[in-house]
Amino acid sequence: MKDSILQIAANMVEKVLEILDNSDLTALVQNPKPLVAVSNHCALDILQAAIEQADAALVEAKAQRKNDGVTICERNTPRCVTTCLGDLHYRRTCFENSDGKRFYLTDQLIGIEPYERVSKALCAELVQATAELSMSKSVDQLGVAVSRQTVDNKLLALKELAIPCERVKDTPNVLHIFADKDHTNLRPKRSVCVPLVTVSGGIGRSDEKRHRTIEPLHFAGYGMSMSVFS
């Protein structure tokens, strides 16, 4: 595998040099996306090589597979998973146990579940981005080939979402609570009034003209009684 990775790295250097030779440096500094694309593609190639090497090691472990009653039923089955870097393509082996159940050891090894088309890390980034942006803008910001419907499905799959709070030694003497409410659209088509609450350790300054909240913690109170504002 070392030789494969060295060849991938050499191809990357060649493509980078080609971009530098054929591009205006000022334009490239302002928009380095061509270099990022080459880097991402190189990382995907390295991942593919590493995964397929791991799959080959599982195939070569004949004695261990024989003891476990595992046989090979199909080789070089293609798989594609969309990641933060782009589409990761690789081939792996389908195994079968003594009960006739088929499975992909390589997928289990790298944490890819059956029918998973978008990596868990990318799903988390998309869901996080939709907290501030629309679904389509979230996809555009991350620069991945994922449909708006896919993001919508991931949001609907969420039951409860909690963000762990970092514990600090110092406790503020006074907490400032800012409460408001706003209308938001839900599915199916209906609108509700949702309480919005921010708790902070006070008010500070980001510059001479702007104020900022100190270590704010935000709550969106869907389902909360509106009597809290009365």
WONORZI-V279964 format. One record per pair of residues at least 24 apart in sequence whose C-alpha atoms are under 10 Angstrom apart, sorted by the first residue. I is the first residue (numbers start at 0). J is the second residue. Records with the same first field share a line. If there is no record, write none. Layout:
# WONORZI-V279964
I: J + J
This chain:
# WONORZI-V279964
0: 45 + 48 + 49 + 51 + 52 + 53
1: 48 + 49
3: 44 + 45 + 48 + 49
4: 41 + 42 + 44 + 45 + 46 + 48 + 49
5: 45
6: 45
7: 40 + 41 + 42 + 44 + 45 + 48
8: 38 + 41 + 42 + 44 + 45
9: 41
10: 37 + 41
11: 37 + 38 + 39 + 40 + 41 + 42
12: 37 + 38 + 41
14: 38
35: 84
36: 84 + 85
38: 84
39: 83 + 84 + 85 + 86
40: 84 + 85 + 86 + 87
41: 84
42: 84 + 85 + 87
43: 82 + 84 + 85 + 86 + 87 + 88 + 89
44: 87 + 88 + 89
46: 87 + 88 + 89
47: 87 + 88 + 89 + 90
48: 88 + 89 + 90
49: 89
50: 88 + 89 + 90 + 91 + 105 + 106 + 108 + 109
51: 75 + 89 + 90 + 91 + 92 + 105
52: 91 + 105
53: 91 + 104 + 105 + 108 + 109
54: 90 + 91 + 92 + 93 + 103 + 104 + 105 + 106 + 108
55: 91 + 92 + 105
56: 105
57: 91 + 92 + 94 + 104 + 105
58: 91 + 92 + 93 + 94 + 104
64: 94 + 96
65: 96
67: 96 + 97
68: 95 + 96 + 97 + 98
69: 94 + 95 + 96 + 97 + 98 + 99 + 100 + 101
70: 94 + 95 + 96 + 97 + 99 + 101
71: 95 + 96 + 101 + 102
72: 96 + 101 + 102
73: 101 + 103
76: 103
78: 106 + 114 + 115 + 116
79: 115 + 116 + 117
80: 111 + 114 + 115 + 116 + 117 + 118
81: 115 + 116 + 117 + 118 + 119 + 121 + 122 + 143 + 144 + 145
82: 116 + 117 + 118 + 119 + 120 + 121 + 122 + 143 + 144 + 145
83: 117 + 118 + 119 + 120 + 121 + 122 + 124 + 125 + 141 + 142 + 143 + 144
84: 121 + 141 + 142 + 143
85: 117 + 121 + 142 + 143 + 144 + 145
86: 116 + 117 + 118 + 143 + 144
87: 117 + 118
116: 145 + 149
117: 144 + 145 + 149 + 150 + 153
121: 145
122: 149 + 150 + 153 + 154
123: 153 + 154
125: 149 + 150 + 151 + 153 + 154
126: 150 + 151 + 153 + 154 + 157
127: 154
129: 154
155: 186
164: 216
170: 200
171: 199 + 200 + 201
172: 200 + 201
173: 199 + 200 + 201
174: 198 + 199 + 200 + 201 + 213
175: 199 + 200 + 201 + 202 + 212 + 213 + 215
176: 200 + 201 + 215 + 216 + 217
177: 217
178: 218 + 227 + 228
179: 219 + 228
180: 219 + 220 + 225 + 228
181: 219
183: 221
191: 221 + 222
192: 220 + 221 + 222 + 223 + 225
193: 219 + 220 + 221 + 222 + 223 + 224 + 225
194: 218 + 219 + 220 + 221 + 222 + 223 + 224 + 225 + 227 + 228
195: 219 + 220 + 221 + 223
196: 220
